[in-house]
């Protein structure tokens, strides 16, 4: 069972990341559970916590900010696994480019998903930033 769940999660993760680069805030918001808990550690050492509604607004603002500038997020997995609670967990680096120019920023994401009514939904997200693109990892 765990192997088939893992395969299902890996296929989902690929689709999720394609959507991330698809610039569709509504599609990205659809991946969020109503119980989503998010924590971002900002570069200024300020920690921000929010839920589904704020996450939806965050996608809208990010995509609007980069509209027409050909943004592209790239993902480098550290860990993709199914935990004991049957949740899909992904730990990965994210780098970003806009107008074909890579940003120096590199962020570390930890995201957890669970099946809700047969669909993977993000239930937790933690983001640590800001690392230099040249740092190891």
C-alpha positions as CSV (number, residue, x, y, z in Angstrom):
1,X,0.0,0.0,0.0
2,X,2.8,2.5,0.9
3,X,4.5,1.9,-2.4
4,X,1.4,2.6,-4.4
5,X,0.6,5.7,-2.2
6,X,4.2,6.9,-2.8
7,X,3.8,6.5,-6.6
8,X,0.5,8.3,-6.5
9,X,2.1,11.1,-4.4
10,X,5.1,11.4,-6.8
11,X,2.8,11.8,-9.8
12,X,0.7,14.4,-7.9
13,X,3.9,16.3,-6.9
14,X,4.9,16.5,-10.6
15,X,1.5,17.9,-11.5
16,X,1.5,20.3,-8.5
17,X,4.9,21.8,-9.7
18,X,3.7,22.1,-13.3
19,X,0.7,24.1,-11.9
20,X,3.1,26.2,-9.8
21,X,4.8,27.3,-13.0
22,X,1.4,27.7,-14.8
23,X,0.7,31.1,-13.2
24,X,-2.8,30.1,-12.2
25,X,-3.5,31.2,-8.7
26,X,-6.9,29.5,-8.6
27,X,-5.4,26.2,-9.6
28,X,-2.7,26.5,-6.8
29,X,-5.3,27.5,-4.3
30,X,-7.3,24.4,-5.1
31,X,-4.4,22.3,-3.8
32,X,-4.8,23.7,-0.3
33,X,-6.7,22.0,2.4
34,X,-9.2,24.2,4.3
35,X,-7.0,23.4,7.4
36,X,-3.8,24.5,5.8
37,X,-1.1,25.9,8.2
38,X,1.7,27.9,6.7
39,X,4.9,29.4,8.3
40,X,7.3,31.5,6.4
41,X,10.6,32.6,7.9
42,X,11.3,35.9,6.0
43,X,14.7,37.2,5.2
44,X,14.3,39.9,7.9
45,X,14.0,37.1,10.5
46,X,10.3,37.8,10.8
47,X,8.1,34.7,11.0
48,X,4.7,34.9,9.4
49,X,1.9,32.3,10.0
50,X,-1.3,32.0,7.9
51,X,-3.9,29.7,6.6
52,X,-5.8,29.0,3.4
53,X,-7.2,32.4,2.7
54,X,-3.8,34.2,3.1
55,X,-2.1,31.5,1.0
56,X,-4.7,32.2,-1.8
57,X,-3.9,35.9,-1.7
58,X,-0.2,35.1,-1.7
59,X,-0.5,33.2,-5.0
60,X,-2.6,36.0,-6.6
61,X,-0.1,38.6,-5.6
62,X,3.0,36.6,-6.7
63,X,1.6,35.8,-10.1
64,X,0.3,39.4,-10.6
65,X,3.8,40.7,-9.7
66,X,5.5,38.6,-12.3
67,X,2.8,38.7,-15.1
68,X,4.4,39.1,-18.5
69,X,7.9,38.5,-17.1
70,X,8.1,34.7,-17.8
71,X,8.7,33.5,-14.2
72,X,10.0,30.0,-13.7
73,X,10.4,28.1,-10.4
74,X,12.9,25.2,-10.3
75,X,12.7,22.4,-7.7
76,X,15.5,20.3,-6.2
77,X,14.3,17.5,-4.0
78,X,16.0,16.7,-0.7
79,X,13.3,14.2,0.4
80,X,10.0,12.9,-0.9
81,X,8.3,10.3,1.3
82,X,5.1,9.0,2.8
83,X,5.1,9.4,6.6
84,X,3.5,7.2,9.2
85,X,0.3,9.2,9.1
86,X,0.0,8.4,5.3
87,X,0.9,12.0,4.4
88,X,3.1,12.9,1.5
89,X,6.0,15.0,2.6
90,X,8.3,16.9,0.3
91,X,11.5,18.7,1.3
92,X,13.0,20.7,-1.5
93,X,15.0,23.7,-2.6
94,X,13.3,26.3,-4.8
95,X,15.2,28.7,-7.1
96,X,13.6,31.3,-9.3
97,X,14.2,33.1,-12.6
98,X,12.3,36.0,-14.2
99,X,12.8,37.4,-17.7
100,X,15.3,34.5,-18.2
101,X,17.6,35.8,-15.4
102,X,18.1,33.7,-12.3
103,X,17.5,35.2,-8.9
104,X,20.2,34.8,-6.3
105,X,17.5,33.6,-3.9
106,X,17.2,30.0,-2.8
107,X,14.4,28.9,-0.5
108,X,14.0,25.6,1.5
109,X,10.4,24.3,1.5
110,X,8.9,21.6,3.7
111,X,5.4,20.7,2.5
112,X,3.0,18.0,3.7
113,X,-0.1,16.7,1.9
114,X,-2.9,14.3,2.7
115,X,-5.7,12.7,0.7
116,X,-9.0,14.5,1.2
117,X,-11.9,13.1,-0.7
118,X,-9.5,11.3,-3.0
119,X,-7.3,14.3,-3.8
120,X,-4.0,15.4,-2.4
121,X,-4.3,18.6,-0.4
122,X,-1.5,20.6,1.2
123,X,-2.0,20.7,5.0
124,X,1.3,22.2,6.1
125,X,4.0,24.3,4.6
126,X,7.2,25.7,6.2
127,X,9.6,27.9,4.2
128,X,13.0,29.0,5.3
129,X,14.7,31.7,3.4
130,X,17.0,33.3,2.2
131,X,19.9,31.3,1.1
132,X,22.4,32.2,-1.6
133,X,22.0,30.2,-4.8
134,X,25.7,29.3,-4.4
135,X,25.3,27.8,-0.9
136,X,25.5,24.0,-0.7
137,X,22.3,21.9,-0.8
